[in-house]
Amino acid sequence: MSAESQGSPDAFTRGRIAFRHWRWERPFWAGVVTIIGGAAIGYVPYHNMTFGQLGVRVGTTAGASALIIGVLLITLSLTMWFQREVRIFAGVASILLGLVSIPMTNLGALVGFLFAIVGGALAVAWAPGTPVPDDPGEQAELPGDGPKPVDDAADPFAGPADPALPADPFTTPEPVHAGAGADEETTEQNGRHRAG
């Protein structure tokens, strides 16, 4: 196989492309952020910290509710990925569970609360995109637009022609003078003299 020839992509490249398409068809990052929030809310009340030989346990009576809220947030994030039709419900439920976690789990593990709110907002705001045309001559269409013909000669940025305006808006038109004396007067007023 030469350096110039391109064979079929390997399994890693095919898997990466397939994952990219899967990710684009659903609110992927909303699910990731919500999973992080649910894991943080469910984990912090059961975490044991050690400072030297001193062990500190954060767990309180709110541990059960923290675990339930964390599991529900992780379930909602998986719902965002695999049932994207109910992403708005899952997003609103994630926001509400994030808010409920504040009084129920000792300030909602604060970081987990923020991640749950942001993940829910991302899920509510996500909308499926429209496919990009494959052929170079086609134009992408917005929803509700009909097909538009492609005209290569027309300038898409050209506006209506106005005879009073110059053809190039960045140049100033030359002044029109009545005669040679008017030309000398104009140059003297501008502070410039022309050499004969």
SEROMAR-45118 format. One record per atom (N, C-alpha, C, CB): atom name; x, y, z. Coordinates in steps of 0.001 Angstrom, whole numbers, plus 524288, in hexadecimal, padded with zeros to 5 digits. Glycine has a CB too. Example, Ala and Ser with C-alpha at 12.3 -4.5 7.8 and 13.67 -1.06 7.14 Angstrom:
> a|x|y|z
> N|83386|7E9C6|81E78
> CA|8300C|7EE6C|81E78
> C|83390|7F31C|81E78
> CB|82C2C|7EE87|82356
> N|83232|7F736|81BA8
> CA|83566|7FBDC|81BE4
> C|83264|8001E|81EBE
> CB|83704|7FDAA|8165D
//
This chain:
> a|x|y|z
> N|80355|7FB6D|80000
> CA|80000|80000|80000
> C|8037F|804CC|80000
> CB|7FC38|80001|804C5
> N|802E6|80827|7FC23
> CA|80637|80CC2|7FBB3
> C|80449|81108|7FF57
> CB|8065C|80EBE|7F60C
> N|80795|81507|7FFF7
> CA|8062F|8195A|80363
> C|801BC|81C98|8011E
> CB|80AEA|81CCC|8045E
> N|8012E|81C96|7FBED
> CA|7FD20|81FC9|7F97E
> C|7F7D7|81D24|7F96A
> CB|7FEAF|82128|7F409
> N|7F7BB|817FD|7F93F
> CA|7F2BA|8154C|7F8FF
> C|7F03B|81539|7FE65
> CB|7F367|80FAF|7F6E1
> N|7EB2B|815A5|7FE67
> CA|7E859|815A2|80355
> C|7E4DB|810E1|8037D
> CB|7E522|81AB4|8040F
> N|7E5E1|80D7A|80728
> CA|7E2AF|808D8|807C2
> C|7DDF1|80A04|80B09
> CB|7E5CE|80471|80A2A
> N|7DB21|805EE|80C75
> CA|7D68A|806B2|80FC1
> C|7D854|8081C|81546
> CB|7D308|801B4|80FD2
> N|7D548|80B45|81804
> CA|7D6E1|80CD7|81D4A
> C|7D6FA|80832|820FD
> CB|7D336|8110C|81F6A
> N|7DA6F|8087B|824D3
> CA|7DAD9|8043E|82894
> C|7D630|80447|82C47
> CB|7DFF6|804A7|82BA8
> N|7D605|8005F|82FB6
> CA|7D187|7FFCB|83331
> C|7D114|80468|836F8
> CB|7D1F2|7FAAB|83643
> N|7D580|80685|838B4
> CA|7D54E|80AF9|83C53
> C|7D2E7|80FBA|839B6
> CB|7DACD|80C4E|83E56
> N|7D476|810C8|834D3
> CA|7D25E|81552|8320F
> C|7CC8E|814A7|83104
> CB|7D54D|8162F|82CE8
> N|7CAF8|80FF7|82F64
> CA|7C564|80F00|82E81
> C|7C243|80F9E|8338C
> CB|7C490|80982|82C3C
> N|7C461|80DAA|837DA
> CA|7C1B2|80E2D|83CDA
> C|7C158|813D1|83E9F
> CB|7C470|80AF9|840F7
> N|7C58D|816CF|83DB3
> CA|7C585|81C55|83F31
> C|7C180|81F63|83C0C
> CB|7CAF1|81EBB|83E70
> N|7C124|81E48|836F2
> CA|7BD54|820F4|8339E
> C|7B7C0|81F6D|8352C
> CB|7BE52|81FA5|82DCC
> N|7B6F3|81A58|83646
> CA|7B1BC|81899|837E1
> C|7B031|81B0F|83D16
> CB|7B18D|81299|8384C
> N|7B3ED|81B86|840BA
> CA|7B2C4|81E01|845BA
> C|7B19B|823C9|84500
> CB|7B750|81D46|84988
> N|7B468|8265A|84174
> CA|7B36F|82BE5|84071
> C|7ADEA|82CB2|83E6A
> CB|7B76C|82E12|83C83
> N|7AC33|82963|83ABD
> CA|7A6DD|829E9|838B3
> C|7A2D1|828B7|83CF2
> CB|7A60D|8263D|833FA
> N|7A3E4|824CD|8402B
> CA|7A052|82391|84477
> C|79FF7|8282B|84836
> CB|7A21F|81E9C|84766
> N|7A46A|82A9A|84956
> CA|7A49E|82F01|84CFB
> C|7A1B2|833B7|84ADF
> CB|7AA42|8307B|84E22
> N|7A202|8349F|845BC
> CA|79F70|8392F|84365
> C|79985|838B0|8434C
> CB|7A16B|83A04|83DE5
> N|79776|83401|843B3
> CA|791D6|83326|8433A
> C|78EF7|83370|8486E
> CB|790D6|82DF0|840C1
> N|79197|834E5|84C93
> CA|78F29|83507|851C2
> C|791EA|8390D|85529
> CB|78F56|82F92|85460
> N|78F95|83AB0|85979
> CA|79230|83E80|85CEE
> C|79678|83BE1|86029
> CB|78E2B|84122|86099
> N|79ACB|83AB6|85DA0
> CA|79EEE|83798|86010
> C|7A15C|83A6D|864B6
> CB|7A328|83648|85C0E
> N|7A2E7|83F55|863F5
> CA|7A59A|8421F|8682E
> C|7A1F6|84348|86CB7
> CB|7A7F1|84731|86625
> N|79CFD|843DA|86BB0
> CA|79943|84480|87003
> C|79934|83F9F|87366
> CB|793B2|845A9|86DEA
> N|79955|83B04|870E5
> CA|79983|83625|873E1
> C|79E88|83587|876FA
> CB|798E0|8318F|87044
> N|7A2F0|83712|874A6
> CA|7A7F3|836A0|87766
> C|7A7FC|83A1D|87C3F
> CB|7AC88|8381A|873BB
> N|7A63D|83EF7|87B9F
> CA|7A640|842A0|88008
> C|7A277|840CB|88444
> CB|7A4C8|84832|87E2E
> N|79E02|83EA7|882C5
> CA|79A39|83CCC|8869C
> C|79C3D|837F8|8897B
> CB|79503|83B94|883F5
> N|79F0D|8348D|886C4
> CA|7A165|83000|8895F
> C|7A559|831C4|88D7A
> CB|7A410|82C5C|88556
> N|7A887|835A8|88C24
> CA|7AC57|837A9|88FEB
> C|7A985|839E0|894B1
> CB|7AFD8|83BE9|88D61
> N|7A53F|83CCE|893C8
> CA|7A242|83EEE|89824
> C|79FD3|83ABC|89B8B
> CB|79E11|8427A|89621
> N|79D92|836B9|89917
> CA|79B34|8327B|89C15
> C|79F38|82F65|89F2F
> CB|79845|82EDA|8987A
> N|7A3C5|82E79|89CD8
> CA|7A7E8|82BA4|89FA0
> C|7A9E6|82ECF|8A43C
> CB|7AC70|82A57|89BEB
> N|7AA70|833EF|8A379
> CA|7AC4D|83736|8A7CB
> C|7A857|8376B|8AC3C
> CB|7AD77|83CBF|8A5D9
> N|7A357|837F2|8AAFA
> CA|79F55|83836|8AF11
> C|79EEC|83305|8B1F1
> CB|799FE|839B4|8ACB7
> N|79F3E|82EAC|8AF1E
> CA|79EB7|82993|8B19C
> C|7A395|827CB|8B480
> CB|79D53|8259A|8ADA0
> N|7A827|829D3|8B308
> CA|7AD08|827DE|8B54E
> C|7AEC1|82AD4|8BA29
> CB|7B14C|8281A|8B150
> N|7AE0E|82FEC|8BA38
> CA|7B045|8331F|8BE6E
> C|7AE45|83194|8C3DA
> CB|7AF0C|838D2|8BD72
> N|7A937|83074|8C4B5
> CA|7A790|82F09|8CA0A
> C|7A9E4|829E5|8CBFD
> CB|7A1B2|82EAF|8CA41
> N|7ABC7|82691|8C880
> CA|7AE01|82189|8CA1F
> C|7B3F1|82190|8C9F5
> CB|7ABF2|81D2C|8C6AA
> N|7B63B|82605|8C8F8
> CA|7BBE7|8265C|8C866
> C|7BE85|826E7|8CDBF
> CB|7BD65|82B03|8C4DA
> N|7C2B7|823FF|8CE78
> CA|7C5D7|82465|8D33D
> C|7CAEC|82723|8D1F4
> CB|7C6E5|81EEC|8D5A9
> N|7CBF2|82B76|8D498
> CA|7D0D9|82E48|8D3CA
> C|7D497|82CF6|8D832
> CB|7CFE9|83444|8D37D
> N|7D995|82CCB|8D6E1
> CA|7DD96|82B9A|8DABF
> C|7E18F|82FFA|8DAD4
> CB|7E03F|82652|8D994
> N|7E24F|83245|8DF57
> CA|7E649|83649|8E01F
> C|7EA60|833FF|8E3CB
> CB|7E3DD|83B80|8E264
> N|7EE9A|83205|8E19E
> CA|7F28A|82F56|8E4CA
> C|7F033|82A57|8E6EA
> CB|7F486|832E0|8E951
> N|7EFA6|829FF|8EC25
> CA|7ED38|82567|8EE87
> C|7E79A|8267B|8F040
> CB|7F072|82396|8F330
> N|7E5C0|82B2F|8EF05
> CA|7E07C|82CB0|8F088
> C|7DCBA|82B99|8EC03
> CB|7E04B|83287|8F222
> N|7D8D1|82870|8ECDA
> CA|7D4EA|82748|8E8DA
> C|7CFFF|82A6B|8E9B7
> CB|7D3A3|8217C|8E8C9
> N|7CE0B|82CDE|8E59D
> CA|7C958|83017|8E5F6
> C|7C557|82DDB|8E232
> CB|7CA87|835FA|8E4B3
> N|7C0B5|82CD1|8E434
> CA|7BC7D|82ADC|8E0E3
> C|7B867|82F15|8E054
> CB|7BA0C|825CB|8E328
> N|7B6DD|83020|8DB6B
> CA|7B328|83448|8DA54
> C|7AD90|8324E|8DAB3
> CB|7B42A|83698|8D4F2
> N|7ACC5|82D32|8DABC
> CA|7A792|82AEF|8DA8A
> C|7A40E|82CBC|8DEF7
> CB|7A7F7|82523|8DA9F
> N|79F3D|82E09|8DDA9
> CA|79B5D|82FC4|8E17B
> C|79647|82CE6|8E057
> CB|79A93|835DA|8E14C
> N|7921E|82EA9|8E2C3
> CA|78D03|82C41|8E1A3
> C|78B35|82D7A|8DC1D
> CB|788E7|82E22|8E592
> N|78DB5|83147|8D991
> CA|78C41|8329F|8D438
> C|78EC9|82EF3|8D043
> CB|78DC7|8383F|8D308
> N|791A8|82B0F|8D219
> CA|79460|82793|8CE7F
> C|790BF|82495|8CAE5
> CB|7979E|823CD|8D180
> N|78C4B|822BA|8CCF1
> CA|788A5|81FB8|8C9BD
> C|78646|8231A|8C573
> CB|78451|81D63|8CD24
> N|784B1|827DD|8C6D5
> CA|78269|82B3E|8C2D2
> C|78681|82CE4|8BED5
> CB|77FEC|83015|8C553
> N|78B63|82D8E|8C084
> CA|78F8B|82EE0|8BCCA
> C|79067|82A6E|8B8EE
> CB|794AC|8301D|8BFB0
> N|79041|825A6|8BAE5
> CA|790F5|82128|8B76D
> C|78C77|820BC|8B38B
> CB|79168|81C19|8BA9C
> N|787B5|82198|8B554
> CA|78329|82152|8B1D8
> C|7836F|82595|8ADB0
> CB|77E0C|821D1|8B4FD
> N|784B2|82A65|8AF3E
> CA|78509|82EAF|8AB79
> C|78969|82DBA|8A799
> CB|785E2|833E7|8AE47
> N|78DDB|82BC7|8A977
> CA|79235|82A9F|8A5EF
> C|790CD|8266E|8A1F0
> CB|796F5|828E6|8A90E
> N|78E3D|82247|8A3AB
> CA|78CA8|81E1C|8A00A
> C|788A2|8201D|89C27
> CB|78A6E|81965|8A30E
> N|784F6|82350|89DF4
> CA|78111|8257C|89A62
> C|78394|82914|8964B
> CB|77CE8|8287D|89D79
> N|7876B|82C2F|897DD
> CA|78A14|82F95|89418
> C|78D12|82C6A|89008
> CB|78DD0|8334B|896EC
> N|78F9D|82843|891B2
> CA|79267|824E8|88DF1
> C|78E7F|8224E|88A44
> CB|795B7|820B0|890D6
> N|78A03|82098|88C4F
> CA|785F3|81E3F|88902
> C|783D9|82239|88510
> CB|78171|81C1D|88C69
> N|7830D|82710|886C5
> CA|78129|82B17|88330
> C|78534|82C5A|87EF9
> CB|77FC2|8300C|88637
> N|78A27|82C34|8805B
> CA|78E26|82D39|87C5F
> C|78E49|828DA|87856
> CB|7938E|82DD8|87EEB
> N|78D90|82408|879F7
> CA|78D48|81FBC|8762A
> C|7885A|82033|872D3
> CB|78D61|81A62|878FF
> N|7842D|8223B|87522
> CA|77F6B|82332|8721C
> C|7805D|82753|86DF1
> CB|77AF1|824E5|875B6
> N|78367|82B5A|86F36
> CA|784B9|82F58|86B4D
> C|7879E|82CEE|866B1
> CB|7880F|833B4|86DC5
> N|78AEA|8291A|867B9
> CA|78DF9|826B0|8638A
> C|78AC8|822EC|8603D
> CB|79298|823DA|865D0
> N|787B9|81F96|862C5
> CA|78544|81B4E|85FE8
> C|77F89|81C41|85E99
> CB|785B9|81663|862FE
> N|77D14|82028|860E5
> CA|777B5|821A6|85F93
> C|77797|8278C|85EDB
> CB|773B7|81FDC|863EA
> N|779EA|8295F|85AA7
> CA|77A76|82F0B|85A0A
> C|77546|831D2|8594E
> CB|77DF3|8303C|85578
> N|77114|82EF6|8582E
> CA|76BFD|83165|8577E
> C|769F9|833BC|85C96
> CB|7681B|82D70|85564
> N|76BB6|831B7|8610D
> CA|769ED|833B3|8661D
> C|76E36|836E9|868C3
> CB|7683D|82F25|869AE
> N|7719B|8393F|865A4
> CA|7760B|83C2D|867CD
> C|77435|840F0|86AEE
> CB|779B9|83DED|86363
> N|76FDE|84357|8695F
> CA|76E07|847F1|86C39
> C|76C11|84658|871A1
> CB|769A7|84AC5|86923
> N|7692C|84209|871E1
> CA|76772|84015|876FD
> C|76C1F|83EAB|87A5E
> CB|763D8|83B4D|87655
> N|76FF3|83BEA|8780A
> CA|77491|83A58|87B0B
> C|777AD|83F1C|87CDA
> CB|77812|836BB|877C2
> N|777FA|84321|87997
> CA|77AC3|847DF|87B1F
> C|77816|84AC0|87F8D
> CB|77B50|84B76|87681
> N|772E6|84B4C|87F2F
> CA|77000|84DFE|88354
> C|77049|84AD9|8886C
> CB|76A37|84ED9|881AE
> N|76FE7|845A1|887FE
> CA|77048|8425E|88CB0
> C|775BA|842B6|88F1A
> CB|76EF7|83CA7|88B62
> N|779C8|84325|88BE6
> CA|77F1C|843B8|88DF6
> C|77FB2|848E9|890DB
> CB|7832C|8435D|8897D
> N|77D7F|84D04|88EA5
> CA|77DC0|8521D|89147
> C|77AE0|851E3|8967E
> CB|77B65|85676|88DC7
> N|7763B|84F81|89694
> CA|77343|84F26|89B73
> C|7760D|84BCB|89F83
> CB|76DD7|84CF0|89A63
> N|7785B|84769|89DD7
> CA|77B3E|84423|8A18B
> C|78010|846F2|8A391
> CB|77CD1|83EF6|89EFC
> N|7828D|84A16|8A039
> CA|786F5|84D32|8A214
> C|78549|85114|8A63A
> CB|78984|8500D|89D90
> N|780C3|8537D|8A572
> CA|77EC5|8572E|8A957
> C|77D20|8546A|8AE61
> CB|77A25|85A3B|8A71A
> N|77AC1|84FC8|8ADD8
> CA|77919|84CD1|8B27C
> C|77DD6|84AF1|8B58E
> CB|775A8|8481D|8B0E7
> N|78237|84A1D|8B2E2
> CA|786D7|8481D|8B598
> C|78924|84C17|8B95D
> CB|78AF4|8467F|8B1AB
> N|787DB|85119|8B8C7
> CA|78A19|85512|8BC54
> C|7885A|85422|8C1FA
> CB|78879|85AA5|8BA92
> N|78341|853DD|8C323
> CA|781E4|852F1|8C8A4
> C|78252|84D34|8CA46
> CB|77C65|854D5|8C9A7
> N|781DD|84998|8C68F
> CA|781A6|84410|8C7FC
> C|78704|841A4|8C8ED
> CB|77EE3|8410F|8C3C7
> N|78B0E|843B8|8C680
> CA|7902B|84122|8C6D8
> C|79469|844E9|8C8A2
> CB|791A9|83EC2|8C18E
> N|7932D|84826|8CC4F
> CA|7970E|84BCA|8CE78
> C|79972|84F22|8CA29
> CB|79B63|848C7|8D164
> N|79674|852A7|8C835
> CA|797E5|85635|8C3F0
> C|798FC|85357|8BED7
> CB|79CA5|8595F|8C576
> N|796DB|84EB3|8BE40
> CA|79706|84BF7|8B945
> C|79C69|84AD3|8B744
> CB|7943B|84EFA|8B55B
> N|7A006|84A17|8BAD7
> CA|7A574|84922|8B952
> C|7A75A|84D71|8B5BD
> CB|7A605|843C9|8B6A2
> N|7A528|851E0|8B5F0
> CA|7A637|856BD|8B329
> C|7A81C|85609|8AD91
> CB|7AA25|859C7|8B618
> N|7AC50|8531E|8ACBD
> CA|7AE3A|8523A|8A768
> C|7AA43|84EFF|8A458
> CB|7B39F|84F71|8A77C
> N|7A81F|84AEE|8A6CB
> CA|7A43D|847B4|8A42F
> C|79F56|84ABA|8A2DB
> CB|7A2DD|84318|8A788
> N|79DCE|84E49|8A64D
> CA|79945|85190|8A547
> C|79A24|854E5|8A068
> CB|79816|8550D|8AA03
> N|79EB3|85754|8A003
> CA|79FD6|85AA3|89B72
> C|79FF0|85770|8966D
> CB|7A514|85D76|89C28
> N|7A25C|852D8|89699
> CA|7A28E|84F84|891EB
> C|79D14|84DAE|8905B
> CB|7A622|84AC1|892E1
> N|799C2|84C6F|89428
> CA|7946F|84AB5|892EB
> C|79153|84F16|89057
> CB|7919D|848D5|897E3
> N|791EA|853DD|8923E
> CA|78F16|8584F|88FF6
> C|790F5|85951|88A65
> CB|78FD2|85D47|89358
> N|7961A|85968|889A2
> CA|79835|85A7F|88468
> C|796D5|8561D|8809F
> CB|79E2E|85B3A|884A3
> N|79741|85132|88251
> CA|795E0|84CD3|87EE6
> C|7902B|84CE3|87D4D
> CB|7971B|847B9|8818F
> N|78CB7|84E19|88102
> CA|78725|84E79|87FB0
> C|7860F|852E3|87BE5
> CB|783E8|84F3D|88497
> N|788AF|8575B|87CA7
> CA|787E9|85BC0|87916
> C|789EA|85A77|8739D
> CB|78AA9|860A3|87B2F
> N|78E4A|857B6|87340
> CA|7904B|8561C|86E1D
> C|78C83|85267|86B5D
> CB|795AA|8537B|86EB2
> N|78A26|84EE1|86E5B
> CA|7866D|84B37|86BFF
> C|78198|84E06|869F9
> CB|784D5|8470A|86FF2
> N|77FAD|851E1|86CE7
> CA|77B15|854CA|86B2A
> C|77C5B|85807|8665A
> CB|77909|85852|86F8E
> N|7810B|85A2F|8661E
> CA|7827A|85DA8|861D2
> C|78413|85AC6|85CDF
> CB|786D7|86127|86381
> N|78563|855CD|85D34
> CA|78745|852E9|858A3
> C|782DF|85206|854C6
> CB|789A9|84DAB|85A46
> N|78414|8526B|84FBF
> CA|7804E|8514F|84B9B
> C|78319|84E4D|84753
> CB|77DCD|85670|8496A
> N|7808D|84A87|844E2
> CA|78324|8479F|840BB
> C|78450|84B1C|83C12
> CB|77FCB|84303|83F08
> N|788CF|84A44|839B3
> CA|78A6A|84D5F|83536
> C|78857|84B27|83025
> CB|79049|84DBD|834F8
> N|788FE|84E1C|82BFB
> CA|7877E|84C4E|826CD
> C|78C61|84A7E|82400
> CB|784A6|850AA|823A7
> N|78BFB|8467A|820BF
> CA|790A3|84479|81E1A
> C|792DB|84868|81A3E
> CB|78F60|83F66|81B4A
> N|797F6|8486B|819C3
> CA|79AB1|84BD4|81620
> C|79ABC|8492B|810C6
> CB|7A062|84D0D|8180E
> N|799DB|84C0E|80C7E
> CA|799DC|84992|8075E
> C|79F3F|84768|80606
> CB|7981C|84D73|80330
> N|79F38|84300|8033B
> CA|7A420|8407A|801D0
> C|7A65E|8429F|7FCC1
> CB|7A358|83AA7|80153
> N|7A2FB|8440D|7F915
> CA|7A4E1|845E9|7F40C
> C|7A68D|84B99|7F46E
> CB|7A0AD|84541|7EFD5
> N|7AAD7|84D1F|7F1BB
> CA|7AC9C|85288|7F220
> C|7A8C4|8567B|7EFE1
> CB|7B1BD|85319|7EF6A
> N|7A58B|854FC|7EC15
> CA|7A1F2|858AD|7E9A0
> C|79D09|859A7|7ECBE
> CB|7A07C|856C5|7E45D
> N|79BDE|85666|7F0A6
> CA|79714|85708|7F3A7
> C|797C2|85B2F|7F7CF
> CB|79574|851DF|7F625
> N|79369|85D73|7F96A
> CA|79371|86140|7FDA2
> C|7909F|85EFC|80252
> CB|790E6|8666D|7FBE8
> N|7929E|86022|806EF
> CA|78FFD|85E6A|80BA8
> C|78AF3|86188|80C4A
> CB|79393|85F0F|81083
> N|786E4|85EE5|80E0A
> CA|781D6|8616E|80E8A
> C|78069|861F5|81448
> CB|77D99|85E5C|80B95
> N|77E04|8664F|81594
> CA|77BE4|86702|81AC4
> C|77680|86488|81AF4
> CB|77BAA|86CDB|81C43
> N|774AC|8630E|81F8F
> CA|76F6F|860C5|81FDF
> C|76B5C|86495|81DD7
> CB|76E27|85F31|82584
> N|767EA|862AE|81A69
> CA|763C8|865E7|8183A
> C|7652C|86868|81309
> CB|7625D|86A08|81C00
> N|76A1E|86845|8117D
> CA|76BA8|86A74|80C76
> C|76AD4|86670|8082E
> CB|77163|86C42|80C91
> N|7693D|86844|803BB
> CA|768CC|864DD|7FF3D
> C|76DFF|86480|7FC66
> CB|76489|866CC|7FB8E
> N|76E4E|8614B|7F85F
> CA|77334|860E3|7F582
> C|77462|865F5|7F29D
> CB|77302|85C4E|7F1AB
> N|7795A|86776|7F2AC
> CA|77B00|86C43|7F01E
> C|77EDA|86AEF|7EBCE
> CB|77D74|8701E|7F416
> N|77E51|86D75|7E73A
> CA|78200|86C4F|7E307
> C|78754|86EA7|7E44E
> CB|77FF8|86E6D|7DDC1
> N|78B59|86C1B|7E250
> CA|790AB|86DEC|7E329
> C|7924E|8711E|7DE71
> CB|7947C|86946|7E41A
> N|793E3|875FB|7DF51
> CA|795A4|87964|7DB23
> C|79B34|87B02|7DC65
> CB|791FA|87E42|7DA7D
> N|79EFF|878D6|7D989
> CA|7A47A|879ED|7DAA4
> C|7A5FA|87F7A|7D91D
> CB|7A7F1|8760C|7D7CC
> N|7A347|881CA|7D530
> CA|7A4C9|886FB|7D34F
> C|7A2FE|88B47|7D704
> CB|7A288|887F1|7CDE2
> N|79ECB|88A5A|7D9F8
> CA|79CAC|88E72|7DD51
> C|79FF6|88EEF|7E243
> CB|796E9|88D4C|7DEB6
> N|7A0C3|893C3|7E3EA
> CA|7A39F|894C8|7E8B1
> C|79FBA|894A1|7ED36
> CB|7A68C|89A25|7E86F
> N|7A067|89113|7F114
> CA|79C8B|890AC|7F544
> C|79C78|8956A|7F8D5
> CB|79D91|88BE0|7F873
> N|7A0A5|898AA|7F8C2
> CA|7A0E0|89D2C|7FC36
> C|79F75|8A23A|7F96D
> CB|7A641|89DA2|7FE8D
> N|79E25|8A1F8|7F460
> CA|79CEE|8A6B5|7F16E
> C|79765|8A882|7F2C3
> CB|79D80|8A5C1|7EB73
> N|796DE|8AD73|7F3C2
> CA|791C1|8AFAC|7F4EE
> C|78F88|8B239|7F00D
> CB|7921D|8B3AB|7F970
> N|78B54|8B533|7F09A
> CA|7891D|8B7D7|7EC0B
> C|78CD9|8BC13|7EA1F
> CB|783B7|8BA39|7ED5C
> N|78D17|8BC99|7E507
> CA|790A2|8C06F|7E2B7
> C|78E61|8C5ED|7E35B
> CB|7919A|8BF35|7DCDD
> N|7919F|8C987|7E534
> CA|79013|8CEF4|7E5E6
> C|793BE|8D244|7E28F
> CB|79043|8D0A3|7EBD4
> N|791B6|8D523|7DEA4
> CA|7953C|8D807|7DB34
> C|79804|8DC83|7DE01
> CB|79239|8DA24|7D695
> N|79603|8DE58|7E267
> CA|79883|8E2B3|7E519
> C|79D4C|8E0F6|7E836
> CB|794A0|8E55A|7E8B3
> N|79DB6|8DBE3|7E95C
> CA|7A21B|8D9E8|7EC64
> C|7A66E|8D800|7E8C9
> CB|7A057|8D57E|7F009
> N|7AB57|8D869|7EA7C
> CA|7AF8D|8D653|7E73C
> C|7AF4E|8D063|7E71C
> CB|7B4EA|8D826|7E943
> N|7B1C7|8CE17|7E32B
> CA|7B1BC|8C86B|7E29F
> C|7B49F|8C5DE|7E72B
> CB|7B434|8C6C8|7DD67
> N|7B8E1|8C84B|7E8DC
> CA|7BBD7|8C63E|7ED3D
> C|7BAE7|8C9D3|7F1E6
> CB|7C1CC|8C5CF|7EBEA
> N|7B895|8C7F2|7F633
> CA|7B744|8CB6B|7FA88
> C|7BC03|8CD6B|7FD83
> CB|7B3B2|8C8A8|7FE3C
> N|7C0A6|8CB3C|7FC94
> CA|7C547|8CCCE|7FF76
> C|7C886|8D0E3|7FC8F
> CB|7C896|8C815|8009D
> N|7C6BC|8D2AC|7F816
> CA|7C972|8D6D0|7F53E
> C|7C60A|8DBA0|7F52A
> CB|7CAD6|8D515|7EFA0
> N|7C880|8E021|7F515
> CA|7C586|8E4FA|7F4CD
> C|7C539|8E6AB|7EF22
> CB|7C808|8E952|7F83D
> N|7C0C1|8E891|7ED6E
> CA|7C04E|8EA35|7E7FA
> C|7C37D|8EF2F|7E707
> CB|7BA83|8EB1A|7E682
> N|7C560|8EF95|7E247
> CA|7C85A|8F43B|7E0BE
> C|7C49E|8F8DC|7E05A
> CB|7CB45|8F357|7DB71
> N|7C646|8FD78|7E237
> CA|7C2CB|90203|7E1C8
> C|7C279|903DC|7DC24
> CB|7C4B0|90682|7E553
> N|7BDED|905D5|7DACF
> CA|7BD08|907E3|7D58A
> C|7BDF5|90DC1|7D5B8
> CB|7B75B|90696|7D384
> N|7C175|90FC0|7D240
> CA|7C2DA|91549|7D240
> C|7C100|917D5|7CD32
> CB|7C8D2|91601|7D2EE
> N|7BFF4|91CEB|7CDBB
> CA|7BE06|91FC5|7C92C
> C|7C25B|920F9|7C542
> CB|7BB70|924D0|7CAE5
> N|7C705|921FF|7C706
> CA|7CB3E|9235E|7C35E
> C|7D077|9231C|7C60C
> CB|7CA6A|928D1|7C112
> N|7D46F|9253F|7C36C
> CA|7D9B8|924FC|7C57C
> C|7DA41|9285E|7CA4E
> CB|7DDA9|926A5|7C15B
> N|7D7C0|92CFF|7CA70
> CA|7D81C|93072|7CEED
> C|7D5C6|92DF8|7D3CA
> CB|7D56A|93592|7CDC7
> N|7D18C|92B2F|7D32E
> CA|7CF13|92899|7D799
> C|7D29B|9245B|7D9BC
> CB|7C9CA|9264E|7D607
> N|7D593|921D5|7D62A
> CA|7D91B|91DAF|7D7DC
> C|7DD83|91FF6|7DB26
> CB|7DB57|91AB7|7D31E
> N|7DF8C|9248A|7D9A4
> CA|7E3BA|926FE|7DCA3
> C|7E1A7|928D7|7E1EF
> CB|7E61C|92B9E|7D992
> N|7DCDE|92AE0|7E201
> CA|7DA8F|92C96|7E6E8
> C|7D9F4|92812|7EAB6
> CB|7D54D|92F23|7E5EE
> N|7D82D|923AE|7E8C4
> CA|7D755|91F1E|7EC15
> C|7DC74|91D38|7EE59
> CB|7D4B0|91ABB|7E903
> N|7E089|91D16|7EB2E
> CA|7E588|91B36|7ED38
> C|7E7DB|91F02|7F114
> CB|7E959|91A44|7E8D1
> N|7E6FC|92415|7F051
> CA|7E900|927E1|7F416
> C|7E616|9276B|7F948
> CB|7E885|92D7A|7F1E9
> N|7E10D|9266C|7F912
> CA|7DE12|925D9|7FDEE
> C|7DFC2|92104|800E7
> CB|7D838|92597|7FCCB
> N|7E130|91CF4|7FE3A
> CA|7E2EB|91832|800D0
> C|7E882|918AA|802C1
> CB|7E270|91396|7FD24
> N|7EB43|91CE5|80154
> CA|7F095|91D9E|80328
> C|7F48F|91ABF|7FFD3
> CB|7F109|91BDC|808B4
> N|7F2F9|91921|7FB39
> CA|7F686|91655|7F7BE
> C|7F6E2|91943|7F28B
> CB|7F4A6|91097|7F6DF
> N|7FB61|91962|7F04C
> CA|7FC22|91BD2|7EB2E
> C|7FE4B|917B9|7E78B
> CB|7FFD9|920A9|7EB7E
> N|7FC6A|917E9|7E2CD
> CA|7FE6C|9144C|7DEE4
> C|802B8|916FB|7DBD7
> CB|7FA07|91262|7DB33
> N|806B1|9140F|7DAE0
> CA|80ADE|9161F|7D78A
> C|8094E|91537|7D1F0
> CB|81044|91384|7D8C1
> N|80976|9197B|7CEC8
> CA|807F3|919E0|7C969
> C|80849|91558|7C62A
> CB|80ABB|91D8B|7C71D
//
